[in-house]
């Protein structure tokens, strides 16, 4: 550690962020990860959104009442231009996001399932404090 460098350590992790995909949709409501990086995604036991999840990101947030397809949100892609995605998504699993470096530092995120869900589905996104 460099002299004068400040490091913040949390005694207790923050609770997971609820990522709601409303009934009949495949795009979640936005989450604000201010100051945190996502580390994992807990998929609900009743998951019916398909085996792939992709991500939409924005520079600025939007009100909770905004439509999930707001034009401010754009697909998150790799440097090579392919969609950043989780594959093999299955009900009742915890998916590590440590191998998704493109998510680091993204503040406003929506998740997009492969297909519309048959009821409200809430994923739980675990997080750790972002330290530069």
Secondary structure, 3 states (H helix, E strand, C coil): CCCCCCCCCCCCCCCCEEEEECCCCCECCCEECCCEEEEEEECCCCCCCCCEEEEEEECCCCCCCCCCCCCCCEECECCCCCECEEECCCCCCEEECCCCHHHCCCCEEEEEECCCCCCCEEEEEEEEECCC
